[in-house]
Amino acid sequence: MNSKLIALALFLLTAASVVLYPPKQGVGAIRPSPKPTAAPNTTQHARIDVAFVLDTTGSMGGLLQAAKEKIWSIATSMSQAKPTPRIRMGLVAYRDRGDEYVTKVVDLTADLDSMYAQLMDFSAAGGGDTPESVNQALADAVNKMSWSSNNNAYKVVFLVGDAPPHMDYPQDTPYADTLKLATRMGITINAIQCGQAPSTRQTWQHIARTGGGEFFNVDQSGSAVAVATPFDRKLADLSAKLDATRLYYGDAEDKAKQAHKLAATEKLRRESSIPSRARRATFNATASGKNNFLGEGELVDAVSSGRVALSSIAPKDLPESIQALAPAEQAAVVEEKTEQRKNLQRQINETAQKRSDYLRAKIGALGGARDSLDEKLYRTVRKQAGKKDILLEADKPDY
C-alpha cells in the first residue's frame, strides 16, 4: 500500500511540475497554439514587383523616351497604395538576334536610382525585320528576376513593343510556356502594343489573355501626359539639396555599394530632364520612396530614428567626412543634417502638392487624359493590385 501511495504522489508531483513549469520548446516538444496572426498586408508593407520588358529597336524611340520620363510617376502612383508598398522595379531591354544585344536584364530592386541610371543608357536602334526576340525577353523576365516569394505580393510584367515574336528560332522557349510558368509563380503579364500592326495586336492580346493581364494600345510616342509645370525646377533643386543630407557608414564592401548608388544619383541629376527630377523628388517624399532615397547604411536616418547609436560605430566605418571630428562634433553634424532634412522634406511635400494641383487643373482644362499611358497603367495596376488587397484610390494617377 505504501509503495502505491508513494508512486501516486510522485505521479501527481510530476504532473504538477509539467503544468507549472512547461518544458523548453525544443525539437519534438508540444507547442501551444500560436496567437492569431494579422491578415496579410495589414500590419506589414505590401510588396509590389514590377518588370518592364521594353522593345528597344529603332522604331521604339518615342516610347523609350516616354518611359524615361514616366517611370517616377508610375512609382509615385503605386506608392499611394494602402498598406504602404515596398516597390521594386526591374527592366528587360530586348532587340533581336544579330543586333548589338538580344536582351539586357536589370534585376528587380528597391534602388530605383540605380535602375533608372541604367534605363537612361538604353537607346532605340537595330531591328528592322519586324519580328523581334520577344520569346527570350519574356523568358528572361520570368526566370532571371528575383521575384518575391511572398504569395501576397503583386508581381507584374508590362511587355511593351510594336512587333510580334520570332517563332522560328531554335532553342527559344515559346512565350506560351513562359506564360504557364509565370502563372504558377503568381506573375501577371500585361501587353502594351505600340502602333497598329495587326500581327502584333493578335499576339499581344493572346499574351495578355493567357498571362492573366490586360492588353492596351498606345501610339509610337507612348501617349503619355507631357506637361511641364512652374514647380518642376524648384522640386528638382530641393531634391538635390535633400540628396546632399545623406551620409553613409559601413565597411569597405558597404561603402562600395553606397558609392555606386551615389554615382547613379549624380548621373540622373546630370542627365535627366527637370520634370523627371521633379517626379523623382515627389516619389522620394513618399513612404515607399524612402527606400530609394536612403538606400542601405544611411547614417542620419539610422541615428535620428534611434536604430543605431553613433558611438557604437567603429571610427573606420563612419563617413570619411566626419571621421576626424570629435564625438560631440560628429553628433552635431548628424543633428544638423536631420533638421535640414526635415525642412527640405516639408518643402518638397508642399511643392509637390502644388505641382499635382496644377497638373490636374491643366489636364482637366484639356479634356482629361483618359486615353493616356499614365491613366491606362494606373487603372491596370489598381485593378490587379486590388486582388492582392493592395488598394489604390480611383482616378488618382501621378503625372
C-alpha positions as CSV (number, residue, x, y, z in Angstrom):
1,M,0.0,0.0,0.0
2,N,2.7,2.4,1.0
3,S,4.5,1.8,-2.3
4,K,1.3,2.5,-4.2
5,L,0.8,5.8,-2.3
6,I,4.4,6.9,-2.9
7,A,4.0,6.1,-6.7
8,L,0.8,8.1,-6.8
9,A,2.3,11.0,-5.0
10,L,5.3,11.0,-7.4
11,F,2.9,11.0,-10.4
12,L,0.9,13.9,-9.0
13,L,4.1,15.9,-8.3
14,T,5.4,15.2,-11.8
15,A,2.1,16.2,-13.4
16,A,2.1,19.4,-11.4
17,S,5.6,20.3,-12.4
18,V,4.7,19.8,-16.1
19,V,1.8,22.2,-15.7
20,L,3.6,24.8,-13.6
21,Y,7.0,24.6,-15.4
22,P,6.4,23.6,-19.1
23,P,9.4,22.1,-20.9
24,K,11.6,24.2,-23.2
25,Q,10.4,24.4,-26.8
26,G,12.9,22.0,-28.3
27,V,12.6,19.7,-31.2
28,G,9.5,17.4,-30.8
29,A,8.1,19.5,-27.9
30,I,4.4,20.2,-27.9
31,R,3.9,23.9,-28.5
32,P,0.9,26.0,-27.5
33,S,-1.3,27.2,-30.3
34,P,0.1,30.4,-31.8
35,K,-1.6,33.7,-31.4
36,P,-3.7,34.7,-34.3
37,T,-1.6,36.5,-37.0
38,A,-2.6,39.7,-38.7
39,A,-4.3,39.5,-42.0
40,P,-2.0,39.8,-45.0
41,N,-0.9,43.3,-45.9
42,T,-2.4,45.0,-42.9
43,T,0.5,45.4,-40.4
44,Q,3.4,44.9,-42.9
45,H,4.4,46.7,-46.0
46,A,2.7,45.4,-49.1
47,R,5.0,44.2,-51.8
48,I,4.9,45.3,-55.5
49,D,7.4,43.9,-58.0
50,V,7.2,45.4,-61.5
51,A,9.3,44.4,-64.5
52,F,9.1,46.4,-67.7
53,V,10.0,44.4,-70.8
54,L,10.9,47.0,-73.4
55,D,11.4,46.7,-77.1
56,T,14.4,48.9,-77.8
57,T,14.7,48.5,-81.6
58,G,14.8,51.6,-83.9
59,S,11.1,52.2,-84.1
60,M,10.6,52.5,-80.3
61,G,12.4,55.8,-79.7
62,G,9.3,57.7,-78.7
63,L,8.1,55.1,-76.3
64,L,11.5,54.6,-74.8
65,Q,11.8,58.4,-74.1
66,A,8.3,58.3,-72.5
67,A,9.5,55.5,-70.2
68,K,12.5,57.6,-69.1
69,E,10.2,60.4,-68.3
70,K,7.4,58.5,-66.6
71,I,9.0,55.7,-64.5
72,W,9.0,58.0,-61.4
73,S,5.3,58.9,-62.0
74,I,4.4,55.2,-62.2
75,A,6.3,54.6,-58.9
76,T,4.6,57.5,-57.2
77,S,1.2,56.3,-58.3
78,M,1.9,52.9,-56.8
79,S,3.2,54.4,-53.6
80,Q,-0.3,55.7,-52.9
81,A,-1.5,52.2,-52.2
82,K,-2.7,51.1,-48.8
83,P,-1.0,49.5,-47.0
84,T,2.2,51.3,-47.9
85,P,4.0,49.2,-50.5
86,R,7.7,48.3,-50.8
87,I,8.2,48.8,-54.5
88,R,10.9,47.1,-56.6
89,M,11.3,47.6,-60.3
90,G,13.3,45.9,-63.0
91,L,13.9,46.1,-66.7
92,V,14.5,43.8,-69.7
93,A,15.5,45.6,-72.8
94,Y,15.3,43.5,-76.0
95,R,16.1,43.6,-79.6
96,D,16.8,40.7,-81.9
97,R,19.5,38.2,-82.9
98,G,22.1,40.0,-85.0
99,D,21.6,43.3,-83.2
100,E,24.0,44.8,-80.6
101,Y,22.3,42.6,-78.0
102,V,19.3,40.3,-77.7
103,T,18.4,41.1,-74.1
104,K,19.7,43.2,-71.3
105,V,18.4,42.4,-67.8
106,V,18.3,44.8,-64.8
107,D,17.1,42.9,-61.8
108,L,14.3,44.0,-59.5
109,T,15.5,46.5,-57.0
110,A,14.2,49.0,-54.5
111,D,17.1,51.2,-55.5
112,L,15.2,52.9,-58.3
113,D,18.0,55.4,-58.8
114,S,20.4,52.7,-60.0
115,M,17.7,51.1,-62.1
116,Y,16.9,54.4,-63.7
117,A,20.6,55.2,-64.4
118,Q,20.7,52.0,-66.5
119,L,17.4,52.9,-68.2
120,M,18.9,56.2,-69.3
121,D,21.6,54.2,-71.2
122,F,19.0,52.4,-73.3
123,S,18.6,53.8,-76.8
124,A,16.4,52.7,-79.8
125,A,18.4,51.0,-82.6
126,G,18.5,47.8,-84.6
127,G,15.6,45.7,-85.6
128,G,14.1,46.3,-89.0
129,D,12.8,42.8,-89.9
130,T,9.5,43.2,-87.9
131,P,9.6,40.1,-85.6
132,E,11.8,40.5,-82.5
133,S,13.2,38.3,-79.7
134,V,10.0,38.6,-77.6
135,N,10.2,34.9,-76.5
136,Q,13.7,35.4,-74.9
137,A,12.7,38.7,-73.4
138,L,9.7,37.2,-71.6
139,A,11.7,34.2,-70.6
140,D,14.4,36.4,-69.1
141,A,11.8,38.5,-67.2
142,V,10.2,35.5,-65.6
143,N,13.4,33.4,-65.0
144,K,16.2,35.9,-64.4
145,M,14.4,38.3,-62.0
146,S,14.5,37.9,-58.2
147,W,10.7,37.8,-57.8
148,S,9.3,37.9,-54.3
149,S,8.3,34.6,-52.8
150,N,5.5,36.3,-50.9
151,N,2.2,34.9,-52.2
152,N,0.5,38.3,-51.3
153,A,2.9,40.3,-53.4
154,Y,1.6,41.9,-56.6
155,K,4.1,40.7,-59.2
156,V,3.6,42.1,-62.7
157,V,5.3,42.3,-66.1
158,F,4.5,45.0,-68.7
159,L,5.5,43.9,-72.1
160,V,5.9,46.9,-74.4
161,G,6.6,46.6,-78.1
162,D,5.4,47.0,-81.7
163,A,6.5,43.7,-83.3
164,P,5.5,40.1,-82.8
165,P,7.9,37.4,-81.7
166,H,10.2,35.3,-83.8
167,M,8.6,31.8,-83.6
168,D,11.3,30.2,-85.9
169,Y,14.3,30.5,-83.6
170,P,15.7,27.1,-82.4
171,Q,16.2,26.7,-78.7
172,D,13.9,29.6,-77.9
173,T,11.4,29.0,-75.1
174,P,8.0,29.7,-76.7
175,Y,6.2,32.5,-74.9
176,A,3.2,30.1,-74.2
177,D,5.5,28.0,-72.0
178,T,6.8,31.1,-70.2
179,L,3.3,32.3,-69.5
180,K,2.4,29.0,-67.9
181,L,5.4,29.3,-65.6
182,A,4.5,32.9,-64.8
183,T,1.0,31.8,-63.8
184,R,2.5,29.2,-61.4
185,M,4.7,31.9,-59.9
186,G,1.8,34.3,-59.5
187,I,3.2,36.8,-62.0
188,T,0.7,38.8,-64.1
189,I,1.6,39.6,-67.7
190,N,0.3,42.7,-69.4
191,A,0.9,43.6,-73.0
192,I,1.1,47.2,-74.4
193,Q,1.1,47.4,-78.1
194,C,2.8,50.5,-79.7
195,G,1.4,51.3,-83.1
196,Q,-1.3,49.5,-85.1
197,A,0.3,46.4,-86.6
198,P,-2.4,43.7,-86.8
199,S,0.0,40.8,-86.3
200,T,1.3,42.4,-83.1
201,R,-2.2,43.1,-81.8
202,Q,-3.3,39.5,-82.2
203,T,-0.2,38.1,-80.4
204,W,-0.2,40.8,-77.7
205,Q,-3.9,40.2,-77.0
206,H,-3.2,36.4,-76.6
207,I,-0.2,37.1,-74.3
208,A,-2.3,39.3,-72.1
209,R,-5.2,36.9,-72.0
210,T,-3.1,33.9,-71.3
211,G,-1.0,35.8,-68.8
212,G,-4.0,36.9,-66.8
213,G,-3.3,40.6,-67.6
214,E,-4.6,43.4,-69.7
215,F,-4.0,44.5,-73.3
216,F,-3.9,48.1,-74.4
217,N,-2.7,50.1,-77.3
218,V,-0.7,53.4,-77.4
219,D,0.8,55.3,-80.3
220,Q,4.6,55.1,-81.1
221,S,5.2,58.2,-78.9
222,G,3.8,56.4,-75.9
223,S,0.7,58.5,-75.4
224,A,2.0,59.7,-72.1
225,V,1.0,63.0,-70.4
226,A,3.8,65.5,-71.0
227,V,3.0,68.7,-69.2
228,A,5.8,70.8,-67.6
229,T,4.9,72.8,-64.5
230,P,6.2,76.0,-62.9
231,F,7.1,73.9,-59.9
232,D,9.4,71.4,-61.6
233,R,12.6,73.4,-61.2
234,K,12.1,74.1,-57.5
235,L,11.4,70.4,-56.9
236,A,14.5,69.3,-58.7
237,D,16.6,71.8,-56.8
238,L,15.1,70.8,-53.4
239,S,15.7,67.2,-54.3
240,A,19.4,67.8,-54.9
241,K,19.7,69.5,-51.6
242,L,17.9,66.6,-49.9
243,D,20.3,64.2,-51.5
244,A,23.2,66.2,-50.0
245,T,22.0,65.4,-46.5
246,R,22.8,61.7,-46.9
247,L,25.8,60.2,-45.0
248,Y,26.8,56.6,-45.3
249,Y,28.5,54.2,-42.9
250,G,29.7,50.6,-43.0
251,D,32.7,48.5,-44.0
252,A,34.5,48.7,-47.3
253,E,32.0,46.5,-49.1
254,D,29.1,48.6,-47.8
255,K,30.7,51.8,-48.9
256,A,31.4,50.4,-52.4
257,K,27.7,49.7,-52.8
258,Q,26.8,53.1,-51.5
259,A,29.3,54.8,-53.9
260,H,27.5,53.0,-56.7
261,K,24.2,54.4,-55.6
262,L,25.6,57.9,-55.2
263,A,27.1,57.7,-58.7
264,A,23.6,56.7,-60.1
265,T,22.0,59.7,-58.3
266,E,24.6,62.0,-59.7
267,K,24.1,60.7,-63.2
268,L,20.3,61.1,-63.2
269,R,20.8,64.6,-61.7
270,R,23.2,65.4,-64.5
271,E,21.5,63.8,-67.5
272,S,17.7,63.5,-66.8
273,S,15.2,66.2,-67.5
274,I,14.0,68.7,-64.9
275,P,10.4,67.3,-65.0
276,S,11.8,63.8,-64.5
277,R,13.9,65.0,-61.5
278,A,10.7,66.7,-60.1
279,R,8.9,63.4,-60.4
280,R,11.7,61.6,-58.6
281,A,11.5,64.2,-55.8
282,T,7.8,63.6,-55.4
283,F,8.4,59.8,-55.2
284,N,11.2,60.1,-52.7
285,A,9.0,62.1,-50.4
286,T,6.5,59.2,-50.1
287,A,6.8,56.5,-47.5
288,S,7.6,54.0,-50.3
289,G,10.2,56.3,-51.8
290,K,12.2,56.4,-48.6
291,N,13.8,53.1,-49.5
292,N,15.1,54.6,-52.7
293,F,16.2,57.9,-51.2
294,L,18.1,56.3,-48.3
295,G,19.4,53.0,-49.6
296,E,21.3,51.0,-47.0
297,G,23.5,52.2,-44.3
298,E,22.4,55.8,-44.2
299,L,23.8,57.4,-41.0
300,V,21.4,60.3,-40.4
301,D,18.3,58.2,-40.5
302,A,19.8,55.4,-38.6
303,V,20.9,57.7,-35.7
304,S,17.9,60.0,-35.7
305,S,15.5,57.1,-35.6
306,G,17.3,55.5,-32.7
307,R,18.1,52.3,-34.5
308,V,21.8,52.9,-34.2
309,A,23.9,54.7,-31.6
310,L,26.6,56.9,-33.2
311,S,29.1,55.7,-30.5
312,S,28.6,52.1,-31.5
313,I,30.0,52.6,-35.0
314,A,33.8,51.9,-35.4
315,P,35.6,55.1,-36.5
316,K,36.8,53.5,-39.7
317,D,33.2,52.7,-40.7
318,L,32.0,56.3,-40.2
319,P,31.7,58.6,-43.2
320,E,35.1,59.9,-44.1
321,S,33.8,63.5,-43.8
322,I,33.3,63.1,-40.0
323,Q,36.0,60.6,-39.1
324,A,38.4,63.2,-37.9
325,L,35.9,65.1,-35.8
326,A,35.4,64.7,-32.0
327,P,32.4,62.6,-31.0
328,A,30.4,65.7,-30.0
329,E,31.1,67.3,-33.3
330,Q,30.1,64.2,-35.1
331,A,26.8,64.2,-33.3
332,A,26.3,67.9,-34.1
333,V,26.7,67.2,-37.8
334,V,24.1,64.4,-37.7
335,E,21.7,66.6,-35.8
336,E,22.2,69.5,-38.3
337,K,21.5,67.3,-41.3
338,T,18.5,65.8,-39.5
339,E,17.0,69.3,-39.2
340,Q,17.9,70.2,-42.7
341,R,16.2,67.0,-44.0
342,K,13.0,67.7,-42.1
343,N,12.8,71.2,-43.5
344,L,13.6,70.1,-47.1
345,Q,11.1,67.2,-46.9
346,R,8.4,69.6,-45.7
347,Q,9.1,72.0,-48.7
348,I,9.1,69.1,-51.1
349,N,5.7,67.9,-49.9
350,E,4.2,71.3,-50.1
351,T,5.7,72.0,-53.6
352,A,4.7,68.5,-54.8
353,Q,1.1,69.2,-53.8
354,K,1.1,72.5,-55.7
355,R,2.5,70.6,-58.7
356,S,-0.2,68.0,-58.5
357,D,-3.0,70.6,-58.2
358,Y,-1.6,72.5,-61.2
359,L,-1.4,69.3,-63.4
360,R,-4.9,68.2,-62.6
361,A,-6.3,71.6,-63.4
362,K,-4.3,71.8,-66.6
363,I,-5.2,68.3,-67.7
364,G,-8.8,68.9,-66.8
365,A,-8.9,72.0,-69.0
366,L,-7.5,70.0,-71.9
367,G,-10.4,67.5,-71.6
368,G,-8.7,64.9,-69.4
369,A,-6.2,62.1,-70.0
370,R,-8.4,59.0,-70.1
371,D,-6.6,57.5,-73.1
372,S,-3.1,58.4,-71.9
373,L,-0.4,55.8,-71.0
374,D,-0.5,57.2,-67.4
375,E,-4.2,56.5,-67.0
376,K,-4.1,53.1,-68.6
377,L,-1.2,51.9,-66.5
378,Y,-2.9,53.3,-63.3
379,R,-6.2,51.6,-64.0
380,T,-4.5,48.3,-64.7
381,V,-2.3,48.4,-61.6
382,R,-5.3,49.4,-59.4
383,K,-7.4,46.5,-60.7
384,Q,-4.7,43.9,-60.4
385,A,-3.1,45.0,-57.1
386,G,-6.6,45.1,-55.6
387,K,-6.8,41.4,-56.0
388,K,-3.9,41.2,-53.5
389,D,-5.6,43.6,-51.1
390,I,-3.2,46.4,-52.1
391,L,-5.7,49.2,-52.6
392,L,-5.3,52.4,-54.7
393,E,-7.8,55.2,-55.0
394,A,-9.8,55.6,-58.2
395,D,-8.6,58.1,-60.7
396,K,-5.5,59.4,-58.8
397,P,-2.5,58.7,-61.1
398,D,0.6,60.8,-60.7
399,Y,1.7,62.6,-63.8
